[in-house]
Amino acid sequence: MKSRQIGSCLDEATRLLSDAGIVGARKEARLLMGHWLNRDPAQLFGPQDEEVGAPESFFDLVNRRVSREPLSHLVGRREFWSLEFEVSDNVLDPRPDSEVLIETGLSHWPNQLDSFSVLDLGTGSGCLLLSLLKNRPYAIGVGVDVSGAALEIARRNAARIVPDGRAQFLKADWGSSISQPFDLVVVNPPYIPSDRISELDAEVANFEPLLALDGGFDGLDAYRRIAQDLARLTTSTGMILLEIGSGQSEQVTSILEKSGLVVECIKNDLAGRNRCLVAHN
Ligand SMILES: C[S@@+](CC[C@H](N)C(=O)[O-])C[C@H]1O[C@@H](n2cnc3c(N)ncnc32)[C@H](O)[C@@H]1O
């Protein structure tokens, strides 16, 4: 393909994305173009008569998006708690829903000088651990994941976001290899019932790692596993913040209580849904 004006590429990309049912097609076209040109998408408003060469590689990206590959995977990053995280198909995309865990953790230790330890089980991109440590410069923490590919991404995110060595990462099966207790344990486990995964948006069902989604037949497998270890992984005055899926609050509360933990309250996400169990020993 010959060179072509940016504006004409944006118009065609918008049409392709819109025809594929992508909401906010123009915005996504601009974000993809910004990524492709390595330019701030904010510079791509208004008429764009500049010519660019080899636009077919831009349309490769557009066509991947038409096939429902998440925008975050195509541009390689996703914002969470106003921080930018590298993401790929090896980690769950950080979700705004999970920000309630950060809000709750930071309000429990409200001062910049507060010093505490954090354990993040199933760290994925590292978004929970790193957002907490970034905002509390005297906190330290460990992120655990069973996926080595996820940990590579978490380590790269740590090197950019908390580069002073306060975040460590460990490949392990939940808390099995951890012996010391932490002041704060955060967990966002896979909690989608196996047979519901195919009903999720194609971006999630086809492109996010099964390991991050699949909670077994009733969605609660990981909670049952983790609950056995939470008491010994949390200090006597410590706090547990556990993300839950829609309609799971009663069952997960019961799982925690059977393990001798006390569920103090349930926090809602931005959409007003029960999202985070706050528990302790
Ligand atoms: C729902 S994702 C959460 C990722 C990240 N904490 C977040 O909030 O975006 C669950 C994570 O748990 C990890 N995981 C699944 N099974 C695990 C296991 N047995 N031990 C440790 N981590 C596990 C997955 O690899 C995935 O990164």
The ligand as a Gaussian input file, in Angstrom:
#p B3LYP/6-31G(d) Opt

LIG

0 1
 C       -8.034000     -12.652000      38.599000
 S       -6.309000     -12.654000      38.274000
 C       -5.791000     -11.260000      39.270000
 C       -4.563000     -10.549000      38.771000
 C       -4.265000      -9.246000      39.496000
 N       -4.052000      -9.463000      40.912000
 C       -5.380000      -8.251000      39.283000
 O       -6.083000      -7.962000      40.250000
 O       -5.542000      -7.759000      38.158000
 C       -5.816000     -14.081000      39.199000
 C       -4.348000     -14.382000      39.191000
 O       -4.154000     -15.553000      39.984000
 C       -3.152000     -16.339000      39.397000
 N       -3.298000     -17.718000      39.857000
 C       -4.167000     -18.674000      39.428000
 N       -3.970000     -19.816000      40.092000
 C       -2.966000     -19.590000      40.983000
 C       -2.324000     -20.388000      41.956000
 N       -2.662000     -21.669000      42.143000
 N       -1.351000     -19.818000      42.697000
 C       -0.981000     -18.534000      42.498000
 N       -1.555000     -17.725000      41.585000
 C       -2.541000     -18.244000      40.836000
 C       -3.375000     -16.167000      37.906000
 O       -2.216000     -16.504000      37.169000
 C       -3.752000     -14.696000      37.832000
 O       -2.623000     -13.892000      37.612000

